[in-house]
């Protein structure tokens, strides 16, 4: 069996953690599997390098930033290789360009164009464990690029797709994907399986076990993922196209996102294109607007409200104020004291009444729903931040603890 | 003018040092020169990486060690690039493989096979300052290799040769090459020029401003070197084939090497091949033996003495004792309490009487010469370590301070 494994920065943070991961790799290798292992930079390496850069240049070019940051993963694979060598196992470490991970030229947020598998295959045929530096590739100029946040997951999925791996295991510091945040909801259950779409909705709702990009790529290439812990030996959660539980379980998980803010553009002139101009301002500022609501304003005007990521709220506000005359509105207000609670489940598609149960839970808890957004497999509600944990627990009880 | 500059690890050890070096590079660039700059890893980076490796594997493979260590220089060039960007200068950093420094497969001590200049030329044509990671290359397997001690100097010389550079400047933490160690001999003078051969002799005698390998390469390709300080703006010392002073100055420099030990193999059987067997044992152990003397032993036997690097003395002794029966000797003694004082000068070739002046200096100081070795441009004497500084000062006075 060909297995691609990925271990994040906290899993290789120091010598003891490296030895622990080496044990997991060795165990699988000695069972006779072909092993390709993607590693991130050790613990704080990336932050330390960014600090060094900031001392010299507040705004360095992304090309040189990628040149600098790519060294972190290279160090990880070399150190892991040495650890496996000490265990007497055949191993070889390869950087992004050695593997042939070719990307576009979008430094710091590069997209993988293709993965050459020749060298990987050659090393696997020699019965070697192959360690690959995650997060990095090279572009057509033979310059180093990095893949942005969650880049090592993307590397693992791309390699699994290119090699037609039998398994793609993403090791993290949690044991899998849960029905709700287990630190907050005592009855939260680890899911055995979850669909790509459910995972995408949960990830974008703040349950960031996997970055959306790697899940999207896994879905596109049909790579079945497994999310599991590098510290606790237990089965994790499988992420796949169709799950056995889709019919049985009406919903899969409940997530809370506190990194949200609501912008209200008050008294927008009621003429054609006003809403477009507001949302276009967001697009130009690179801000994602979500859950857009338009309500009647005082007279001949509308209030347009929407939700943005909290750390983009200031930028969003500025973009609107810059265009106040062009758009035509009275003022902008920002409410950061909100949370978005989302209920996700592919089972919703074939099951009616889910929304009713969710709304009933809010009602019973006397929680006021400020905004609602639904998709085929998700219901999101914006409520005040203080009630969020209570809301998640109440919904969780109704679906999972009866 | 195309200038190749090289800055060592202490010259780029922190943000302030990097800014200082960036100033030197910028100054030359703004004078209109084409700049190719080779950098070493920052200060203690290499040692820190070796420590991390040692935690995981006492004897890691050289391939993985090279993979690990190559990151140090890559970080240096990225950080320097950011600093030059902050000054508004066009710059690009390139690792060994990006430049196309192809080496043999001798990991950790690789030899440069060839340097591809296409990318370098292309970047220079774009009027960019090109920063190159020193000490590293790639072999025919596209694996990272490192060039061993003094590797960054070698990179600089190789690039200067390949690009037919007009100047090759090696910046260090000394101001140039001196007639003697200026910390020990107050009258020591900085040399304006020195020949390759003189430099080679001085370097191997412990005055390690430049590693022999880079000087040999410079001599072979006729690359004129300049050794100068990154902290003090002053002309340094030029290293070249023929110097103006060759005829005038009888000697160029006086060096002291305390990293030496004398081995005496006592009562070697006086039969053909005995000396060969002794020296062959050294060759097999990878120990360089120097200044070999054979003297009559007690009866029908000889005492064979020679000098080795002090840190190889134990290994040399073991190698002899392992072969005691085959060689046939009584015992081995090691004297670590010695120093080698060497007088170097291409002028010796055309001038007789140098040796006499040297010996007279020792005699006047009542220093006993234990061993003598001479070459066309060098006289080396082994004396007791305690007298070495006094000897150097006495010889220096006779040649330079009259």
Interface residues (C-beta under 8 A of the other chain):
Chain A: X15 X18 X19 X49 X52 X53 X55 X56 X57 X58 X60 X61 X63 X64 X65 X67 X68 X70 X71 X74 X75 X77 X78 X79 X81 X82 X83 X85 X86 X92 X93 X95 X97 X98 X119 X142 X143 X144
Chain B: X15 X18 X19 X49 X52 X53 X55 X56 X57 X58 X60 X61 X63 X64 X65 X67 X68 X70 X71 X74 X75 X77 X78 X79 X81 X82 X83 X85 X86 X92 X93 X95 X97 X98 X119 X142 X143 X144
